[in-house]
């Protein structure tokens, strides 16, 4: 049975609530989901139109110092745009697969519509190089600041881990409230090595910024 986490709680990813090693970590799916709170009142019912929210899942692969060692490179797209952090240790919508092939983002769901996972990050934990000691999972609201969209407007948000056989290992749920107003990014959880295995910790750290690069610079990048 999956373990429902509270903020700050940590579990062993391979073991169930009885301490038995039952989960297959050869491929773990980190699923993230959310719903946009429906607008109430007369005008909400009259227009019945929900604004689209583009929430993006991001993963930082960290070394033993808790930092992103490889920031990738900058490439130019066919339409002339410059894209940074390409094929580095940051997995996001413009660099969806890690160079090792052991971590990848399945796709960008731009609305969060429908049940189940809205975005998934797949990680082959058992094959990940020992250089990587921790993976941090976060979600940002694209252009949340300019669109006045924030996690106070999000409900039924969650992150969950599912093993290679499809068994749900754990889930951490977080619904927006007044304390989330103005917060456009959320560091949801982290998976980290401990005594030769992997643990999973629910974090639930909100940030005002809607740009994951700000969080990367402030907490997870080496100083130049």
C-alpha positions as CSV (number, residue, x, y, z in Angstrom):
1,X,0.0,0.0,0.0
2,X,1.3,3.4,-1.0
3,X,2.5,5.7,1.8
4,X,0.9,9.2,1.9
5,X,3.5,11.7,3.0
6,X,3.3,14.8,5.0
7,X,5.6,17.8,4.4
8,X,9.1,17.0,5.7
9,X,8.4,13.3,5.9
10,X,11.0,10.8,4.4
11,X,10.6,7.2,3.4
12,X,12.8,4.5,1.9
13,X,11.7,4.1,-1.8
14,X,12.4,0.4,-2.0
15,X,10.5,-0.6,1.2
16,X,6.8,-0.7,2.0
17,X,5.3,0.5,5.3
18,X,6.3,-2.9,6.9
19,X,10.0,-2.4,6.0
20,X,9.9,-5.1,3.3
21,X,11.9,-4.5,0.1
22,X,9.2,-4.9,-2.4
23,X,9.6,-2.1,-5.0
24,X,11.5,-2.2,-8.2
25,X,13.5,0.9,-8.7
26,X,15.0,0.0,-12.1
27,X,12.5,2.6,-13.5
28,X,10.6,5.0,-11.3
29,X,7.9,7.3,-12.6
30,X,7.6,10.6,-10.8
31,X,4.1,11.7,-11.6
32,X,2.9,15.3,-10.9
33,X,-0.7,16.5,-11.2
34,X,-2.8,19.4,-10.4
35,X,-6.2,21.0,-11.0
36,X,-7.1,24.7,-11.3
37,X,-9.6,25.9,-8.8
38,X,-12.9,26.6,-10.5
39,X,-14.1,30.2,-10.2
40,X,-17.3,30.6,-8.2
41,X,-19.9,33.3,-8.0
42,X,-22.2,34.8,-10.7
43,X,-19.6,35.8,-13.2
44,X,-17.7,32.5,-12.9
45,X,-20.9,30.6,-13.8
46,X,-21.9,33.1,-16.4
47,X,-18.7,33.0,-18.5
48,X,-17.8,29.4,-17.4
49,X,-14.3,30.0,-18.8
50,X,-11.2,28.7,-17.1
51,X,-7.8,30.4,-17.8
52,X,-5.2,28.0,-19.0
53,X,-2.3,27.3,-16.7
54,X,1.0,26.0,-18.0
55,X,2.7,24.2,-15.2
56,X,6.1,22.7,-15.9
57,X,7.9,19.9,-14.2
58,X,11.6,20.2,-13.7
59,X,14.3,18.0,-12.2
60,X,17.7,19.0,-10.9
61,X,20.4,16.2,-10.7
62,X,22.7,17.1,-7.9
63,X,26.2,15.9,-7.0
64,X,27.6,15.1,-3.5
65,X,27.7,18.8,-2.7
66,X,24.0,19.3,-3.4
67,X,24.8,21.3,-6.6
68,X,24.1,20.9,-10.4
69,X,27.6,20.3,-11.8
70,X,26.8,20.2,-15.5
71,X,24.8,23.2,-16.7
72,X,24.8,21.9,-20.3
73,X,25.3,24.2,-23.2
74,X,23.5,26.9,-25.2
75,X,22.1,25.9,-28.6
76,X,20.3,27.8,-31.3
77,X,16.9,26.5,-32.6
78,X,15.8,26.5,-36.2
79,X,13.9,29.7,-35.6
80,X,16.9,31.5,-34.1
81,X,16.1,31.2,-30.4
82,X,18.9,30.6,-27.9
83,X,18.2,27.7,-25.5
84,X,20.5,27.3,-22.5
85,X,21.0,24.4,-20.1
86,X,20.7,22.0,-23.0
87,X,21.7,18.4,-22.3
88,X,23.0,19.2,-18.8
89,X,21.9,18.0,-15.4
90,X,18.6,20.0,-15.5
91,X,15.6,18.2,-17.1
92,X,13.0,20.6,-18.3
93,X,10.8,21.4,-21.3
94,X,13.6,22.4,-23.6
95,X,16.0,19.6,-22.6
96,X,13.7,16.7,-21.9
97,X,16.3,13.8,-21.7
98,X,19.5,13.5,-19.6
99,X,22.6,12.7,-21.7
100,X,22.9,9.4,-19.7
101,X,19.5,8.3,-21.0
102,X,18.5,7.5,-17.4
103,X,16.2,10.5,-16.7
104,X,13.6,12.0,-19.0
105,X,10.5,14.1,-19.1
106,X,7.6,12.5,-21.0
107,X,5.9,15.7,-22.3
108,X,4.5,19.1,-21.5
109,X,0.8,19.1,-20.5
110,X,-0.1,22.8,-20.9
111,X,-3.4,22.8,-19.0
112,X,-3.4,20.1,-16.4
113,X,-6.7,18.9,-17.8
114,X,-7.9,15.4,-17.0
115,X,-7.3,12.9,-14.2
116,X,-4.1,11.3,-13.2
117,X,-0.5,12.5,-13.8
118,X,-0.3,15.7,-15.8
119,X,3.5,15.4,-16.3
120,X,5.9,12.6,-15.6
121,X,9.6,12.4,-15.1
122,X,11.0,8.9,-15.5
123,X,14.2,7.9,-13.6
124,X,16.2,4.7,-13.8
125,X,17.4,5.1,-10.2
126,X,19.3,1.8,-10.1
127,X,21.3,2.8,-13.2
128,X,22.1,6.4,-12.3
129,X,25.8,7.1,-11.9
130,X,27.1,7.4,-8.4
131,X,28.1,11.0,-9.2
132,X,24.4,11.9,-8.7
133,X,23.5,11.8,-5.1
134,X,20.1,13.6,-5.2
135,X,17.3,14.6,-7.6
136,X,15.1,17.6,-6.8
137,X,11.7,17.8,-8.4
138,X,9.9,21.1,-8.8
139,X,7.0,22.7,-10.6
140,X,6.7,26.2,-12.0
141,X,3.8,28.1,-13.4
142,X,4.9,29.4,-16.8
143,X,4.6,33.2,-16.9
144,X,2.7,33.0,-13.6
145,X,3.9,36.5,-12.5
146,X,2.7,38.3,-15.6
147,X,-0.5,36.3,-15.8
148,X,-1.2,36.7,-12.0
149,X,-1.4,32.9,-11.6
150,X,-0.1,31.3,-8.5
151,X,-0.4,28.1,-6.4
152,X,-3.1,29.7,-4.3
153,X,-5.3,29.0,-7.4
154,X,-4.2,25.4,-7.7
155,X,-5.9,22.5,-5.9
156,X,-5.3,18.7,-5.7
157,X,-1.7,19.1,-6.6
158,X,0.4,16.1,-5.9
159,X,3.7,14.3,-6.6
160,X,3.9,10.5,-6.5
161,X,6.4,7.8,-7.2
162,X,5.5,4.6,-9.0
163,X,7.9,1.7,-9.4
164,X,8.8,-0.3,-12.6
165,X,5.9,-2.7,-12.1
166,X,3.3,0.1,-11.8
167,X,3.0,-0.1,-8.0
168,X,2.5,3.3,-6.4
169,X,5.2,3.7,-3.7
170,X,4.3,7.0,-2.2
171,X,2.3,10.2,-2.7
172,X,2.5,13.7,-1.4
173,X,-0.5,15.9,-1.9
174,X,-0.6,19.7,-1.6
175,X,-3.6,22.0,-2.3
176,X,-3.3,25.7,-2.5
177,X,-4.5,28.0,0.3
178,X,-4.0,31.6,1.2
179,X,-0.3,30.9,2.2
180,X,0.3,30.0,-1.4
181,X,-1.0,33.2,-2.9
182,X,1.7,34.9,-5.0
183,X,3.8,31.7,-5.1
184,X,4.6,30.6,-8.7
185,X,7.0,27.8,-8.1
186,X,7.1,24.8,-5.8
187,X,10.0,22.5,-4.9
188,X,7.9,19.4,-4.3
189,X,10.2,16.7,-3.3
190,X,13.6,15.1,-3.5
191,X,15.0,11.6,-4.0
192,X,18.5,11.0,-2.5
193,X,21.0,8.2,-1.8
194,X,21.3,6.9,1.7
195,X,23.4,3.9,2.7
196,X,23.3,2.4,-0.8
197,X,19.6,2.9,-1.4
198,X,17.2,5.7,-2.3
199,X,15.0,7.8,0.0
200,X,12.2,10.2,-0.9
201,X,11.4,13.3,1.1
202,X,8.3,15.6,0.7
203,X,9.5,19.3,0.7
204,X,6.6,21.6,-0.3
205,X,8.8,24.7,-0.5
206,X,7.0,27.6,-2.3
207,X,8.8,30.3,-4.2
208,X,7.6,33.7,-5.6
209,X,9.5,33.3,-8.9
210,X,8.0,31.6,-11.9
211,X,11.4,30.8,-13.3
212,X,13.2,27.7,-12.2
213,X,16.5,29.2,-13.2
214,X,16.2,31.7,-10.2
215,X,15.9,28.7,-7.8
216,X,18.8,27.0,-9.6
217,X,21.0,30.0,-9.1
218,X,20.0,30.7,-5.6
219,X,20.3,27.2,-4.2
220,X,21.7,24.6,-6.5
221,X,24.3,26.2,-8.8
222,X,28.0,26.5,-8.1
223,X,29.2,30.1,-7.7
224,X,31.3,31.4,-10.5
